[in-house]
Amino acid sequence: MNMKKLPFLLLAILTLRCLKPISAACHVDDEAGLLAFKSGITADPSNKLSSWKPGTDCCAWTGINCLNNNRVTSLRLGGQPDQPNTFLSGKISPSLSKLKFLDGIYLQNLNLSGPFPDLLFGLPNLLFVYIEHTRLSGRIPDKIGNLTQLFSLSFYYNLFTGPIPSSISKLTRLSQLNLGGNLLTGSIPYGIKNLNSLNLFNLERNGLSGLIPDFFSSFSELRILRLSRNKFSGKIPASISALAPKLAYLELGHNALTGQIPDFLGNFKALDTLDLSYNGFSGIVPQRFVNLTKIFNLDLSHNYLTDPFPQLKVKGIESLDLSYNSFHLNQIPKWVTSSPIIYSLKLAKCGIKLKLEDWKPAETYFYDFIDLSENEITGSPIGLLNKTDFLVGFSAYGNKLKFNLESLRIVKTLKQLDLSRNLVFGKVPSGVSGLDRLNVSHNHLCGPIPATKFAASAFLGNDCLCGAPLAACK
C-alpha cells in the first residue's frame, strides 16, 4: 500500500465513525416541561427522579414513554401505598402543558397538593387521566366539560370539595369516570346519562345526597357501579334493571336507601359483588336471588330484612355478610358450608342455633374473617380455628361457647379476637399479646394475665383473672 495514502484512509475511517447516528434526544419542550415538573417536587425520598437530568434523553427517564418522533406520550409515577417513603411530595407544575403529545397522565399514591391541575386544558392529545391517591383539593372547575376527548378520568382519593360540575356530561367519550374518595357534595348531575360509553362509574366515599337518578337505561356497557358511602336516599331506581346483562359490581352500601330489594336484581347473572349493607332495606330477599349463580361477594348486613332467605345455587362464595337483620337462619346455609373457597363469613345475630363441632365446612384454610356473634351457638371453635392458617379476625361474643382458651392456636396473622360473654375457661395464653384487639370479658377464665397492651375492659367479669391491668395476683 502507498504509505502516503495511509493518513487519508485513517481519516476516512475516523470520519465514518463520527458520522454513526446517535439516538435522538427528546424534544426541547418536553425536556423543559418535565424538568419544571421536577422542580416543583419538594421531596423524593426514594430518588424516583434521579434519572431526570438536563441534557440527557428524557425518553429514557423513569416514568416516561415516548412515541411520535421522540415526543413524550405518557407520564407515569407512583408510590407504594404501604410505603410512604416512596411518595413524591410537592405540586404539579403547570409547565407539563408543554408536552403537547401527552396522551396519558398517571400520578398515583403521591403527596401532591394544590388545586385542580389546569394544565390538563392545554394538552390537546390527552386521553387518559389517572391522578389518584394524591392530595389535590378545592373545586372541580366547570370547564372540565372542555376535555371532550378524554376516554378515562379518575381523581380517585383526593380532597376535592363542592358539587360535581354538570358540564361533566359533555365528556361523552368517557369509558371510566372515577371521582370516588373525595369530599364532593350535592346530587349527581342528571346529564351524566349522556355518558353512555361508561363501563366504570364510581362516586363512592363522598358526601353526595339526594335520590340516585333514574337514568341507567342508557348505560349498556356498564360493568362497575360504585355509589357506596354517601348519603343517597330513596329507592333503588328501576332503570338499574337495564344493567342486568353485563354489570359485575353493584355497590350501594352505607347510604340511606329504603324500600324493598327489587326483584329485578335476580336477573343480574354476571354479578360478582352486591353490596346493599348499612341501609334501610326491609322485607324479604327476593327468591329470584337463586339465579345469582356467579355471586362471590354478598353483603346485605345492617338492614331490616326478614325471613325466609333464599337457598342460593352458587358453586362457591368468597365473602358473605348477612349480619344484623331479622333473619332466623337456624343453621349456617348449606351453600356456604359446601363452598370450596371462602375468605369472610359474617352471620352475627342471624338466629343460628348449632353446636359448633357439628358444622363441618368443606374448606377452612383460607378463612380470614369469621363473625358468629350474638347467636345461640354452643360447643368449641377449636376444631375450626386450628385449621385456619390466615385468620385475621374471629368474633363470637354473646354465645355459649365452652372450651379451654389455652388450646387455641393463635396464628401469626390473627389481629382481632372477641370471645366475650361466653363460657370460656382456662388461662389467657401469652400469644394474645400480638393482637390489635382482644375481648375475653365475662367468661370463666382464671390465673395471671400475660403482659399485654389491652385495657381492663378486655378482661372484666371473669372468675379469677389477676395482674395488670386488673388487680395484682395474691
N, C-alpha and C positions, 0 to 999 in steps of 0.2 A: 504493500500500500504506500502511496505517496505520502511521506511524513508531513508535507506541507498542508495536506488536506485534513489531517487528524484533528487540529483545533476546531475546524469548521464542523466536523462530524460530532464532536463532543458538544459543541454549542447547539447544534440542531437537536441532539437528544435531550439536553437540558431544557431547551425551549419547549419541546413537546411535553415534557413532564410538567412544566409550569402551566401549560395550556390544558392539563387534565381538568375536567369540570369538577367543581366543588359543590356541595349541597347548598342550595339557595336558602338564605335566611328568611324568616317570616317578614311580613310586610311591616314597614316602619310604624304605621298607625297602630297595628296590633301590638307591637312591642311597647309602644308608648302607653297605650291603654292598660296593658297588663302590669307594667311597672308602676303606673299610677294606682292601680288596684293594690299592689303590694305595699305601696307607701301608706295606704290607708289602714293597713293591718298593724295593730299595736303590739300583738303578742302572737308568736308562732312557736310554742314550746316544743313541738316535735319536728321543727325545721321542714315543714312541707314545701315551703317556697325557697329552699336553699338553692335550687337549680335555676331560679329566676334571676339571671344576671344580665346586665346590659351588654350588648354586643354578641351574645350567643343566640343560637337559633331557638326562638320561643316555641317552635313546633315540637321541640324536644323537652320542654319544661314539664314538670309534674302537673297533671290535671288538664293538659292542653291537647286538643286534637286539631289537626289541620287537613284541609282538602282544598280544592279550587285554587290552584296556583299558590299553594302555601299560605292561604288565608286561614286564620283561626276560625273553626266552626263550632267548637264546644269548649266550655269551661266547666270542669268537674272537680270539686274539692269537698272533702267530707271528713268528719271525725268519727271516732268510735263512741257510740252512746254511753258505754260504761267506762270510758277512759277520758276524763276531762282534759288530760294533758295532751290530747290530740286535737283540741279545739283551737282554731284560729280566733283571735279577738280583733275587733275594730269596726270599721264602717265600710260599706260598699261604695267604692269610688264611682262618681258619675262618668269618669273617663272610659269606663267599659263601653260606652256608646261609640267609641272609635272603632270597635270591632264589627264592622258593617256586615261581615259574612257570618256572624254568630247565629247559629240556629238553635243552640241548646245551652241553658244555664242550669247547673246542678250544684247547689250550695246546701249542704246538709250537715246537721249536728255541728254548728259553729256558733261562736258568741259574737255574731254580727248584729249591731244595733243600728238605730236610725229609722227614718220614715220609709214609706213605700218607695222602692227604687225607680224614680222617674226615668232613669237611663233606659228602661225597657221600651219606652216610646220612641227611642232613637235607633232601634235595631230592626230594620225592615224585613230581615230574613228569619226573625226569631219565631220558632215553632214550639219549643218545649221550655217551660219554666218550672223548676223544682227548687224553691228556696224554703227548706223545711228544717224544723227544729233549730231555728235561729231566734233572734230577739228583736225583729222588726216591729215597730209599733205605730200608733196613730191610725188614721182612717185609710181605707182603700179608696182611691180617688175615683170620681165619676168617669174620668176619661179612660178608665180601664176598658171601656167599651170600644176604644180605638184599636185594641190589639186583636183585630178580627182574623188575623192569620194564624192564631195560636191553635195547636192541637191539644196541648196539656197545660194546665195552670194549677200549680199546687203551692200554697203558702201554709202547709200543714204545720201546726205548732209554732206559731209566732205570738205576738201580743197585739194584733190588730183589734181596734175597737170600732164602735159605731155600726151602722147598718151595712148590709150587702148592697152595693150600688145597683140600681135597676138596669143600668147600662150594660151590666154583665150579660144581659140577654142578647146582646149583639154578637157575642162570641160563638157563632153558630157552627164553627168547625171543631169545637172542643169535643174530645172523646173522654177527657178526665177533668173534673172540677173538684178540687180538694181544698176547702177552707177550714177543715176541722182543727180543733185545738187552739182556737183563738178566743177573743173576748167580744165577739160580734153580738149585736142585739137587734131587736126588731123582728120583722117577719121575713119569710122567704119571698123574694120578688116573683110575682106571677109570670113575668116574662121569661123566666128560666125554662118554661115549657118549650121555648123555641130551640133549645139546645138538644135537638132530637138525635144527635150522634153520640150522646154520652154513654159510656159503658161503666164509668165510676162517678158517683155523686156523693160527696162526703162533706157534711156540715157538723159532724159530731163534736161534742165538748165545746160548746159556745153558750151564749145566753139568749138564744133565739126563742121566740114565743109566737103565740097565735096558733091558728089551725095549720096543719100540713096541707098545702094546696092540693086540690083535686085535679092535677094536671099530668098525671103519669101515662096517659094513653099514648102520648107521642114518643115515649122513650123505648122504642122497640129493641134497642141494643143494650139496655141497662143490665149489668150483671152484679153491681155492688151499690147498695143504697144504705148509707150510714147517717142516721139523724139522732143517735143516742146522746144522752146527757145534755139536753136543752130544757126548754120549758114549754114544749108544744102541748096543746090541749085538744079536746075534741076526739073524734073517732078516726080510725084508720080510713083514709079516703078510698072510695070504691074503685077509682081508676088504677090503684096499685094492682088490681086483679089483672090488668093488661100486661104486667111484667112476668106472668107465670112461666112462659116458655124458657126464659134464659136467666132469670135472677137467681144468683147463688148465695148472696148475703143480704139479709134484711134485718137491720139493727135499729130498733126504735126504743130501746131500754132507757130508763131514768128520765122519763118525761112525766106529763100529767094526762096521758091519754086515758079515755074511758070507753064504756060500751062493751060489747061482746067481741071476742076474737072472730073475725069474719070467716065464714065457711070457705070462701074462695082461696084462703091460704093453703087449703088442702090440695089445690091444683098445682102448686109450685114444685114440680117433680125434680127440678135441678137444684133445689135449695140445700145448701151445705150448712148454713148458720141462720138461726132465727132467734133474735133477742127481743123479747117484749117485757123484760123484767122491770120492776120498780115503776109500775104504772097503776092505773085504777081499773084494769080489766076485770069483768065479772062474768058470771055464767059458766057454762061448760066449755071445755076444749073441744072443738069440732071433731066429730067422729071421722071426718074426711082426712084428718091428720094421718090416718093409716096409709095414705098414698105418698107420704113423705119418706120414701124408701132410701133416699140419699142423705138424709139429715144426719150431720155429725155433731153439731153443737146446738143444743136447745136450752134456752133459758127463759122460763116463764115465772121465775120467782118473784115474791113480794107483790102479789096482786090479790084479787078476791075470787079466784077461780074455784069451782066446786066439782064434786064427783058427777059422773064417772070419768076417769081418764082413759082415753082410747089405748088399746093394745097395739103399739106401733109394730111395723114389719120391717124394721131396719136390720141390716146384716151386721152392723157394728155402730157404736156411738162413742165419740171421743169425750164429750162433756155433756152433762145433764144437770140442770138445776130447776127443781120444782118447789123449792123451799118456801115456806110462809105463804101458803094459800089456805084453802079449806078442803084439802084433799084428805081422804081416808083410804090410803092405798092398801093397808094391812101388810102386804108383802112388798119387797123390792121387785119391780116388774121383771118378768122372765126375759124380756128382750134386753134388759140391762145385764142381768146375770149371765146371759149367754154371749155378750159382746166380746169379740176376740181382742179388742184393744180399747181401753178406756182410761182416760187420764184423770178426769174430775167427776165425782159423783156427789151431789148435794141434795139431800132429801130431808132437810130439817123440818120438823113439825108437819110431817106428811101422814100422820096416823099409822105408822109402821109398827106392827106387833110381831116380833120374832125373837128366837134365841139365836144369837149371832153365829154360834158354831154351826147352825143348820143352813146358813147361807153359804153356798159354795160357788162363787163366781168363776167363770171359765178362765179369766185372766186377772191376776192381781199385780203382776210385776211392774206394770207401767203407771200405776196409780200415783198421782202427786197430791191430789186433794180429796178427802172424804169428809163429809159433814152429815152426820146422822142424829144431830142434836134434837132434843125435845120430842122424842118418840117413846114407845114402850118396848124398848129393846133390852133383853137380858143376856146373860152369859158373858163370854170373854172375847175381846177382839184380838187376842194374841195370835191365834192361828191365821188371821187375816193380815195383821200388820207385820208379822215377822216374815211374810213372803213378799214384801214390797221393798225394793231397793232404791226407789227415787221419791219416797213420800216426803212432801213438803209440809202438809198440814193435815191433822186429824182432829175432828171435833165431834164429841158425842155427849155433851153435857145434858143433864136432865133426863137420864135414862136409869136403868137398874143394872148396869154392867158390874160384874163381880169377878175380880181377878187380882193377882199379885202384881203390883206395878213393877217390881224388880225383874219380872220375867219378860218385860217389853224390850225388844231390840230397838235401840234408838239409832237410826241410820244417820249418816253424815248430812244428808240433805234436809232432815227434819228441822223445821223452824217454828212451827206452831202446834201446840198440844193443849187441848181443853177437854178434861175429863171430869169437870166439876159436877157436883150433885149426882153422884153415883154411889156404888158400894165398893169402891176400890180399896184394897188393903195392902199391907206391907210397908216397905220404906221407900222414900223418894230416891231414885238412883242418881248418881253423880252425873250421868250423861245428859241430864236436863239442863246443865249449866250452859250448854252451847246453843240453846233455843233462843229465839227472839221473843216468843210469847208462851207463857205457861199458866195454866189454871188447873189446880188439883184440889180446890177448896171443897169442903162439905163432902168428905168421904170418910174412910176408916183408916187412914194412914197413921203411922207411928214412927218414932225414932228421930234422930238428928237430921236436920235439913242440910244437904251439902251446900257449899258456897255457891250462891247464885246472885244475879242482879235483880231478882224479882221482888216486888213489894209483898207485904204481909197478906194482902188480899188474895194472893195466889195460893195461900196455904191455910187460910182460916177454916174453922169448922171441922177439923179432923180430931181423931181420938186422942193422940198424944204426940203430935209433932212438936219439936223444940229446936231452939237455936235460931240465930238470925235468919230472917227478920222478925221471928216470934220470940217469946221469952226464952231465956237461956235454959239449957238442959240441966237437970239436977243430978 
